[in-house]
Amino acid sequence: MQVEKAQRIRYANLDMASDFIQTFIAPSIEGIVKTRFSTADSIKLLWKGKEAFTTIFDAVKGAQWLVCLEFYIFRNDETGSELAEILKQKSRNGVEVYLLYDHFGSFETPRSFWDDMRKAGVRIAASHPFKWISPFHYVHRNHRKLIIIDDLKAFTGGLNIANEYRGLHLRLKKKGWRDTGIIIEGPVVHELLRNFRKTWSIWSVERQASGVERRPQLISPSEDDARPPMSGAMPVIPIFVNSSRGRRKMRRLIYYSINHARKNIALTTAYFTPSRRMVETLEEAVARGVRVRLLVPGITDVPAAAYAGRAFFARLLRAGVEIYYYDGEMLHAKTSLFDECWGIIGSTNLDFQSLRYNDEGNIGILDLNFASRMNDLFEEDLKHSIRIDAAEWHKRPLSEKFKEYFFSFFRRRL
């Protein structure tokens, strides 16, 4: 009965939203990603580095029985060490702690750092480890950022566990990278826990076989207790992929969202190396009267990828796409907003690495009120950005044009 009630409330909210949303409807989105919409009782936007980490660390400190973490980068710097101490203490206090890190993303983190946490009872596994028998598979990476606390609260977004995201650089206090994440509560958290279970079972098998640690069960005390959402719950859908089929669904969803937008598209991405189909789809959106705005970093930690993306700026500018450079700290956020009603927040960049090779994690949110908050944040970012003028862009130095042309040939591997 509780499950049926939860479904009725969920679809009542979706139907109410569809009174205002003509182009984005839940069944169409579900048909693409092959996942059902769930609900969130609350979603908090995190976008200020130091405040975001304070919120995340405080949430982990409050865990009562379970903490699951999945990160691309987990360094042993001040930020990583602080979180590690929290996790070790929680484990000593009887909390089940599971940490999955990506082998490539956390390559520089020493084994002693992981061993120290293991000694405290933290269960640790690495995703996509390098194998000599299949070296080319190392291009596949787990790019997700996820924390689940007590099956009640979860964090996801673009933030990794490292000083640069928090604003600590070489022990100097600076502004952290501009990133976006969310703290989410409600029934959707249980769906995220189910996803973590599946991922953990994949990458913990090797460790189990080697006798390093037993395979965890990750059983919730309320496994069979389907908590109904509150009446004001927001329709949300997890978009977590870890296979070529899943990545195809993710790409289909992005193109569906662009093609069905009728008024506005606001894209924020840390790395923009588009396919020709992506460029053509954005051009077509402008041609049918959609205002398309693209926000990319003004400074970058991967210059080659930035040059490869800029090779398409002239064409996009001619088509009428508005392109902005974020002026200030490094922009690392990955968000998409369509017609100020359908938004996506997570780890996926608009580049080949994310869309073709990575395991990614995102949350789609079909809610007018939350979309309004996303739009306010995008407008705030534009206040700290510089719009690229098409005429001025044409006058950029020949050396810059050559770099763009050269690196565009390698955009599928950047």
Stockholm file with secondary structure:
# STOCKHOLM 1.0

chainA/1-414         MQVEKAQRIRYANLDMASDFIQTFIAPSIEGIVKTRFSTADSIKLLWKGKEAFTTIFDAVKGAQWLVCLEFYIFRNDETGSELAEILKQKSRNGVEVYLLYDHFGSFETPRSFWDDMRKAGVRIAASHPFKWISPFHYVHRNHRKLIIIDDLKAFTGGLNIANEYRGLHLRLKKKGWRDTGIIIEGPVVHELLRNFRKTWSIWSVERQASGVERRPQLISPSEDDARPPMSGAMPVIPIFVNSSRGRRKMRRLIYYSINHARKNIALTTAYFTPSRRMVETLEEAVARGVRVRLLVPGITDVPAAAYAGRAFFARLLRAGVEIYYYDGEMLHAKTSLFDECWGIIGSTNLDFQSLRYNDEGNIGILDLNFASRMNDLFEEDLKHSIRIDAAEWHKRPLSEKFKEYFFSFFRRRL
#=GR chainA/1-414 SS CHHHHHHHHHHHHHHHHHTTCSSCCHHHHHHHHTCCCEEESEEEEECSHHHHHHHHHHHHHTCSSEEEEEESCBCSSHHHHHHHHHHHHHHHTTCEEEEEEETTTTTTSCHHHHHHHHHTTCEEEEESCCCTTSGGGGGCCBCCEEEEETTTEEEEESCCBSHHHHTEETTEECCCCBCCEEEEESTHHHHHHHHHHHHHHHHSHHHHHTTSSCCCCCCCTTTTCCCCCCTTCEEEEEEEECSHHHHHHHHHHHHHHHHHCSSEEEEECSCBCCCHHHHHHHHHHHHTTCEEEEEEESSCSCHHHHHHHHTTHHHHHHHTCEEEEECSSCBCCCEEEETTTEEEEESCCBSHIIIIICBEEEEEEECHHHHHHHHHHHHHHHHTEEECCHHHHHTSCHHHHHHHHHHHTTGGGC
#=GC SS_cons         CHHHHHHHHHHHHHHHHHTTCSSCCHHHHHHHHTCCCEEESEEEEECSHHHHHHHHHHHHHTCSSEEEEEESCBCSSHHHHHHHHHHHHHHHTTCEEEEEEETTTTTTSCHHHHHHHHHTTCEEEEESCCCTTSGGGGGCCBCCEEEEETTTEEEEESCCBSHHHHTEETTEECCCCBCCEEEEESTHHHHHHHHHHHHHHHHSHHHHHTTSSCCCCCCCTTTTCCCCCCTTCEEEEEEEECSHHHHHHHHHHHHHHHHHCSSEEEEECSCBCCCHHHHHHHHHHHHTTCEEEEEEESSCSCHHHHHHHHTTHHHHHHHTCEEEEECSSCBCCCEEEETTTEEEEESCCBSHIIIIICBEEEEEEECHHHHHHHHHHHHHHHHTEEECCHHHHHTSCHHHHHHHHHHHTTGGGC
//
